Amino acid sequence: MDEQVDRAIAQGLKQRGIDVTTTPEVGLLGAADEEQLTFAIAQERVIFTHDEDFLILHQRGLEHYGIAYCHQNSRSIGEIVRGLILISEVLEPLDMHNHVEFI
């Protein structure tokens, strides 16, 4: 989870058994987006974000293990949690490699 994401989203996913880390938990608060991607690649994790800069990094061709994106304030916390659960249930890790999924 990117630092802009409401903690309730991470909590909702964790309660449903989904392995989630947040930017503060891994010591990346204030880190550049590229650093976030480097961490996610090392951990083979999908990044969930409201930050359009990650979409730009994707368009520039930077490697990543998936970006789940939702425009800020466009969905409720529950809708986001349900969307992320659906992504985790339907898509395999290889499906998300260098892929953006919009919520």
Buried (B, 14 or more C-beta within 10 A) or exposed (E): BBBEBEEEBBBBBEEEEBEBBBBEEBEBEEBEBEEBBBBBBEEEBBBBBBBEEBBEBBEEEBEBBBBBBBEEEEBEBEEBBBBBBEBBEEBEEEEBEEBBBEB
